[in-house]
Amino acid sequence: MPVTTPSPRHSDPGADAPGAPTLRPGTLGTSDIAFFVVSAAAPLTVMAGVAPLAILLGGVGAPVGYLLAGLTLAVFAVGFTAMSRHVRGAGAFYAYITRGLGRRVGIGAALLALLGYNGMEIGVYGLLGTATQDTVHALSGAHVPWLPVSLAGLLLIGYGGYRSIDFGAKVLGVLLAAETGILVLLAAGVLLRGGAHGLSASSFAPSHVLVPGMAAVLAFAFAAFTGFESTVIYRREARDPARTVPRATYLAVGFLGLFYAFVVWIAIQAFGDAEVVRAAGDDPAGLFFSAISTYVGGWAADTMHVLIVTSVLASLLAFHNAINRYGLALAEEGVLPRALARVHPRHRSPYVTGIAQTVLGAAVVLAFAAAGADPYQQLLLWVNTPGMLGLLVLQLLAALAVPLYFRRVSHHEGVLRTVVAPVTAAVLLSAAIVLVVTHLDLFTGASAAVNTALVAVVPLIFLAGFPLARWLRRHRPGVYERFAAEPADDTGAAAAP
């Protein structure tokens, strides 16, 4: 098969000119990348905020839903990480999809990635405002307006993205340790006291798993993993990326799947099989706070309130860094303005892209505030939902791209990695998307018209890539031909069709 010959610009994709600063290679190890990915998922926020609804809808079998979602994404990771050893471009998802499905689909995927990651971050500024409101009220009884908190968060996250990637990894390491630590503390308290009525394994009995509400649990569970695939975005800054990126991917999905299931099971034990569904229905927002107050103490509940805010901040920083690197890659490709490809000479961060993303976030937050929108019900849920769906569709497209890519290149990967796992993952991810779409009202609490509009955004953005691809091919053929090309030192990848 023919091999793409990149232009000299692609031999140093971070540079506008010879000697221009680039992202700092060899900076991130396996644990650093895993911190970014797991922090993006915001485990404490997901558990305290969403797991009670999963228990309410799915009953005591809810932990199995998180295990099944984790298993599905682990299957996806088999083909995904196999491809990561062969496709070394900076575009992550859209580069993989381009190599397997062609440039037109890849350009649509690039637009979808911008929607997905921006949607997942910008909406969360609404959650930051409401989580801070709740924390201040719980600790002092005072009320703080959400908008100044959200805007301050934008500046704080913008500064974190401006700094070096190793600075971000250290911050996320501390914050992630704190938020998982408080959940481990809850687990220790429940286990040491034997739960409400003795520890039970009935959550894993088929009679409690094969219930109608499990479909809703699975929809929540897949949403809880959003962002785990972003390990490949940090390839250029990873140490030994052929090893580090796959290890970080498996570490992230394995940790999240097992940890989510364990913590949900702990919450069930804290109240007892017979009582937990009623407790979740009576006060879903307070379920975890009530449990930790009972088994550890009121001080731990106060600490959990504070750590939910830091969990949200960690998620914002992780997504902000991912968005910056996608924007940098697309600017280097020539799809976005070249000014966005500038890298800070000292921090070696894509700081111009970061500034642009912060400005975009501020514009969206201020627009929702000016419209009098609720920061949680509308800013968070209406902006997050298309982002989540967009990332799920990207995972599906990437799974479909894997076997098609490996049919076209010479390789030594086995059929399990290149065909069986990605095809299985594609089937399972298709089912996951159907589950999420058919249960969207549980995510948004919005009307059918609003939900239809939120879903429609995803295919519309993706399909917008096709006329853009035609325009680039006609008016900027060099940009089109170089799109998702491999770096100049990579001679083993086939050209995109």
C-alpha positions in Angstrom: 0.0 0.0 0.0 1.2 3.6 -0.5 2.7 5.5 2.3 1.9 9.1 3.1 5.0 11.3 2.8 4.5 14.2 5.3 5.6 17.7 4.6 8.5 19.0 6.5 6.1 20.8 8.8 4.9 17.4 10.0 8.4 16.3 11.0 8.0 18.7 13.8 4.3 19.1 14.3 4.5 21.5 17.1 6.5 24.1 15.2 5.7 27.1 13.1 9.3 27.4 12.1 12.5 25.5 12.8 13.5 25.9 16.4 10.0 26.8 17.6 9.0 25.3 20.9 7.1 22.0 21.0 5.3 19.9 23.6 7.8 18.4 26.0 8.4 14.8 25.1 9.3 12.1 27.6 7.5 13.9 30.5 4.6 11.6 31.5 4.8 8.1 32.8 2.0 5.5 33.1 0.6 6.8 36.4 0.7 10.5 35.2 -1.4 9.7 32.2 -3.8 7.6 34.3 -4.2 10.5 36.7 -5.4 12.7 33.8 -7.9 10.0 32.6 -9.3 9.0 35.9 -9.5 12.6 37.1 -11.6 13.4 34.0 -14.1 10.8 35.1 -14.4 12.5 38.5 -15.0 9.3 40.6 -16.2 11.0 43.7 -18.7 13.2 41.9 -20.0 10.3 39.8 -20.4 8.1 42.9 -22.0 10.7 45.2 -24.1 12.4 42.5 -25.1 9.6 40.1 -24.7 6.2 41.8 -27.7 6.7 44.1 -29.9 7.1 41.0 -28.4 3.9 39.6 -29.3 2.1 42.8 -32.8 3.6 42.8 -33.4 2.4 39.2 -31.5 -0.9 39.2 -31.7 -2.0 42.8 -29.0 -3.9 44.6 -27.7 -5.3 41.3 -26.4 -1.8 40.3 -22.7 -2.7 40.9 -22.8 -5.2 38.1 -23.7 -2.5 35.6 -20.4 -0.7 36.3 -18.5 -4.0 35.9 -20.2 -4.7 32.6 -19.5 -1.2 31.3 -15.9 -1.5 32.3 -15.6 -4.9 30.7 -17.0 -3.5 27.4 -14.5 -0.7 27.4 -11.7 -3.0 28.2 -12.6 -5.0 25.1 -12.6 -1.7 23.2 -9.1 -0.9 24.6 -7.7 -4.1 23.1 -7.9 -3.0 19.5 -7.6 0.7 20.4 -4.2 0.2 22.1 -3.0 -2.1 19.4 -3.6 0.7 16.9 -1.8 3.2 19.2 1.4 1.3 18.6 1.1 1.9 14.8 -0.6 5.3 14.4 1.6 7.9 16.0 -0.1 11.1 14.8 -1.1 13.8 17.3 -4.8 13.7 16.5 -5.7 10.7 18.7 -9.3 9.7 17.9 -9.6 11.5 14.6 -6.2 10.2 13.5 -7.2 6.6 14.2 -10.6 7.0 12.5 -8.9 8.6 9.5 -6.4 5.8 9.1 -9.2 3.2 9.1 -12.2 5.0 7.6 -10.8 7.7 5.4 -10.2 11.5 5.6 -13.8 12.6 5.2 -15.0 10.5 8.1 -11.8 11.5 10.0 -12.6 15.2 9.5 -16.1 14.6 10.8 -14.6 12.8 13.7 -12.3 15.8 14.4 -15.3 18.1 14.7 -17.1 15.6 16.9 -14.0 15.4 19.2 -14.1 19.2 19.6 -17.8 19.0 20.4 -17.3 16.0 22.8 -14.4 17.3 24.8 -15.6 20.9 24.9 -19.1 19.8 25.9 -17.8 17.6 28.7 -15.8 20.4 30.1 -17.8 23.6 29.6 -21.0 22.2 31.0 -19.2 21.1 34.2 -18.6 24.8 35.1 -22.3 24.8 35.9 -21.7 21.8 38.3 -18.7 23.7 39.8 -21.0 26.6 40.7 -23.7 24.4 42.2 -21.3 22.1 44.0 -19.6 25.1 45.6 -23.0 26.5 46.5 -24.0 23.3 48.2 -20.7 22.9 50.0 -20.7 26.5 51.4 -24.4 26.1 52.5 -23.7 22.7 54.1 -20.7 24.0 56.0 -21.8 27.5 56.9 -25.4 28.0 55.9 -24.4 30.9 53.6 -25.4 31.3 50.0 -22.9 32.1 47.2 -24.0 32.9 43.7 -22.9 30.3 41.2 -21.7 32.6 38.3 -18.7 34.2 40.0 -17.6 30.7 41.2 -17.8 29.3 37.7 -15.9 32.3 36.2 -13.2 32.0 38.8 -13.0 28.3 38.0 -12.5 29.2 34.3 -9.5 31.4 35.2 -8.1 28.7 37.6 -8.4 25.9 35.0 -7.0 28.2 32.3 -3.9 28.8 34.4 -3.5 25.1 35.1 -3.6 24.4 31.3 -1.1 27.3 30.7 1.4 25.7 33.0 3.5 22.6 32.1 1.9 19.2 31.7 4.0 17.8 34.6 2.5 20.6 36.8 -1.0 19.4 35.8 -0.1 15.8 36.5 1.1 16.6 40.0 -2.0 18.6 40.8 -4.3 15.9 39.5 -2.3 13.2 41.5 -3.0 15.1 44.7 -6.6 15.8 44.0 -7.3 12.2 42.8 -5.7 10.7 45.9 -7.9 12.9 48.0 -11.2 12.1 46.3 -10.6 8.4 46.1 -9.2 8.4 49.7 -12.5 9.7 51.1 -14.4 6.9 49.4 -11.9 4.3 50.7 -12.4 5.8 54.2 -16.2 5.2 53.8 -15.5 1.7 52.6 -13.3 1.0 55.6 -15.9 2.2 58.0 -18.6 0.0 56.4 -16.5 -3.1 56.2 -15.2 -2.8 59.8 -18.7 -2.5 61.1 -20.1 -5.2 58.8 -22.6 -2.9 57.1 -26.1 -2.4 58.3 -27.0 -6.1 58.6 -23.9 -8.0 57.8 -22.1 -8.0 54.4 -24.0 -9.5 51.5 -23.0 -10.7 48.0 -26.6 -10.6 46.7 -25.8 -7.7 44.4 -24.1 -10.2 42.1 -27.0 -12.8 42.1 -28.6 -13.2 38.7 -32.0 -12.5 40.1 -30.8 -9.0 41.1 -28.9 -8.3 37.9 -31.4 -9.4 35.3 -34.0 -6.8 36.1 -35.6 -4.2 33.8 -33.8 -1.3 35.6 -30.4 -2.7 34.7 -30.7 -1.0 31.2 -30.8 2.4 32.9 -27.9 1.4 35.2 -25.8 0.5 32.2 -26.6 3.9 30.6 -25.3 5.7 33.7 -22.3 3.4 33.9 -21.1 4.0 30.4 -21.4 7.8 31.0 -19.3 7.4 34.1 -16.3 6.3 32.1 -16.4 9.2 29.7 -12.8 10.4 28.8 -11.0 7.2 29.6 -9.8 6.9 26.0 -7.9 10.3 26.2 -4.7 8.4 27.2 -3.6 8.5 23.5 -3.9 12.3 23.4 -0.7 12.5 25.6 1.4 10.3 23.3 3.7 13.1 22.3 4.5 13.8 26.0 4.7 10.2 27.2 7.8 8.3 28.1 8.0 5.2 25.8 4.5 5.8 24.4 4.2 2.4 22.8 4.2 0.9 26.3 3.0 3.8 28.4 -0.2 4.6 26.6 -1.6 1.1 26.5 -0.7 0.5 30.1 -2.3 3.8 31.2 -5.5 2.9 29.2 -5.8 -0.5 30.8 -5.0 0.9 34.3 -7.6 3.6 33.9 -10.5 1.4 32.7 -9.6 -1.4 35.1 -9.4 0.9 38.1 -12.6 2.8 37.2 -14.6 -0.4 36.6 -13.6 -2.1 39.8 -13.6 1.0 41.9 -17.1 2.1 40.8 -18.6 -1.4 41.4 -16.9 -1.7 44.8 -18.1 1.7 46.0 -21.7 1.2 44.8 -21.6 -2.2 46.6 -20.3 -0.4 49.7 -23.2 2.1 49.6 -25.6 -0.8 49.4 -24.0 -2.5 52.4 -24.2 0.7 54.4 -28.0 0.7 54.3 -28.8 -2.9 53.7 -30.3 -4.7 50.7 -33.8 -4.2 51.9 -33.4 -0.5 52.8 -31.0 1.1 50.3 -33.5 1.6 47.4 -35.9 3.5 49.7 -33.0 5.5 51.1 -31.9 6.4 47.6 -35.4 7.4 46.7 -35.9 9.6 49.8 -32.6 11.5 49.4 -30.4 10.6 46.5 -28.2 13.6 46.8 -27.6 12.9 50.5 -27.1 9.1 50.3 -23.3 9.0 50.5 -23.1 11.9 53.0 -25.5 10.0 55.3 -23.5 6.8 54.9 -20.2 8.4 55.7 -21.7 10.4 58.7 -23.0 7.1 60.1 -19.9 5.0 59.6 -17.1 7.5 59.9 -18.4 10.8 61.4 -19.8 14.2 60.6 -16.4 15.6 59.9 -15.9 13.1 57.1 -19.2 14.2 55.5 -18.0 17.8 55.7 -14.7 16.8 54.1 -16.6 14.9 51.3 -18.5 18.1 50.5 -15.2 20.0 50.0 -13.6 17.1 48.0 -16.6 17.0 45.6 -15.6 20.6 44.6 -12.0 19.6 44.1 -13.1 16.5 42.2 -15.0 18.8 39.8 -11.9 21.0 39.5 -9.7 18.0 38.7 -12.2 16.8 36.0 -12.2 20.3 34.5 -8.4 20.5 34.4 -8.1 17.0 32.8 -10.6 17.8 30.1 -9.0 21.2 29.5 -5.6 19.7 28.8 -7.2 17.1 26.5 -9.0 19.8 24.5 -5.9 21.9 24.2 -4.0 19.1 22.6 -6.8 18.3 20.2 -6.9 22.0 19.2 -3.1 22.1 18.9 -3.2 19.0 16.6 -5.9 20.5 14.4 -4.1 23.8 14.2 -1.0 22.0 13.1 -3.0 20.2 10.5 -4.2 23.6 9.1 -7.9 22.9 9.9 -7.9 25.4 12.7 -6.0 28.8 12.6 -2.3 28.3 12.8 -2.0 30.8 15.6 -3.5 28.1 17.9 -0.5 25.9 17.2 1.8 28.1 19.3 3.5 26.4 22.2 4.8 28.3 25.3 8.6 28.5 25.2 9.0 27.8 28.9 6.0 25.7 30.0 5.8 23.9 26.6 2.0 24.0 26.8 -0.4 24.8 23.9 -1.2 28.0 25.7 -2.9 29.8 22.8 -5.4 27.0 22.3 -5.9 27.0 26.1 -6.7 30.8 26.0 -9.2 30.2 23.2 -10.8 27.4 25.0 -11.2 29.4 28.2 -12.7 32.3 26.2 -15.2 29.9 24.6 -16.1 28.4 28.0 -16.6 31.9 29.4 -18.9 32.8 26.5 -21.1 29.8 26.9 -21.3 30.2 30.7 -22.2 33.9 30.4 -24.7 33.1 27.7 -26.5 30.6 29.9 -26.4 33.0 32.9 -27.8 35.9 30.8 -30.7 33.6 29.7 -31.4 32.9 33.3 -30.7 29.2 32.9 -30.2 26.9 35.8 -26.5 26.0 36.1 -27.2 22.3 36.9 -30.4 21.4 35.0 -29.5 23.4 31.9 -25.8 24.5 31.7 -24.5 21.2 32.9 -26.9 18.7 31.5 -27.7 20.4 28.2 -24.0 21.0 27.3 -22.6 17.8 28.8 -25.1 15.4 27.1 -24.1 16.1 23.5 -20.5 15.9 24.6 -21.0 12.5 26.2 -22.8 11.1 23.2 -20.2 12.5 20.9 -17.4 10.7 22.7 -19.4 7.4 22.7 -19.8 7.8 18.9 -16.1 8.5 18.5 -15.4 5.3 20.5 -17.7 3.4 18.1 -16.0 4.9 15.0 -12.6 4.1 16.4 -13.6 0.4 17.0 -14.8 0.2 13.4 -11.6 1.7 12.2 -9.3 -0.8 13.8 -10.0 -3.9 11.6 -10.1 -1.9 8.5 -6.8 -0.3 9.3 -5.0 -3.6 10.0 -6.3 -5.0 6.7 -4.3 -2.4 4.9 -1.0 -2.5 6.7 1.7 -5.1 7.4 1.7 -6.0 11.1 2.4 -8.7 13.6 -0.7 -8.2 15.7 -3.0 -11.2 16.3 -6.5 -11.6 15.0 -7.9 -11.2 18.5 -6.6 -7.7 18.7 -7.3 -6.6 15.2 -10.6 -8.2 14.4 -12.4 -10.1 17.3 -12.0 -7.5 20.0 -12.8 -4.3 18.0 -15.8 -5.9 16.2 -17.1 -7.1 19.6 -16.5 -3.7 21.0 -18.3 -2.0 18.1 -21.4 -4.2 18.8 -21.3 -3.5 22.5 -20.7 0.2 22.1 -23.6 0.4 19.6 -25.8 -1.1 22.3 -24.4 1.4 24.9 -25.3 4.3 22.6 -28.9 3.0 22.2 -29.2 2.6 25.9 -28.0 6.1 26.6 -30.3 7.7 23.9 -33.4 5.7 25.0 -32.8 6.7 28.6 -31.8 10.3 28.0 -34.6 11.7 30.1 -32.9 10.2 33.1 -29.8 12.2 32.3 -31.4 15.5 31.5 -34.8 15.6 33.1 -35.8 17.6 30.0 -38.7 17.5 27.6 -38.7 15.2 24.6 -38.2 18.1 22.3 -35.1 19.2 24.2 -33.7 15.7 24.3 -34.3 15.3 20.5 -32.3 18.5 19.9 -29.5 17.4 22.2 -29.1 14.1 20.4 -29.4 15.7 16.9 -26.4 17.9 17.6 -24.1 14.9 17.4 -24.8 13.6 13.9 -25.1 17.2 12.6 -21.7 18.1 13.8 -20.2 14.9 12.5 -21.9 15.3 9.1 -20.6 18.9 8.9 -17.2 17.3 8.4 -18.1 16.0 5.0 -18.7 19.4 3.2 -15.6 20.7 5.1 -13.6 17.8 3.7 -14.8 18.6 0.2 -13.9 22.3 0.6 -10.5 21.4 1.9 -9.9 19.0 -0.9 -10.8 21.6 -3.5 -9.4 24.8 -2.0 -6.6 23.6 0.3 -5.5 20.3 -1.2 -2.2 20.3 0.8 -4.1 20.5 4.1 -6.5 17.7 3.0 -3.7 15.4 1.8 -1.7 15.9 5.0 -4.7 15.5 7.3 -3.9 12.9 10.1 -0.5 12.1 8.3 2.1 10.2 10.4 5.2 12.1 11.6 8.1 12.0 9.2 10.0 9.4 11.2 7.1 6.9 10.9 7.4 4.8 7.8 5.0 2.0 8.7 1.6 3.4 8.3 -0.6 3.3 5.2 -2.1 6.4 3.8 -5.6 7.3 4.5 -8.0 6.5 1.6 
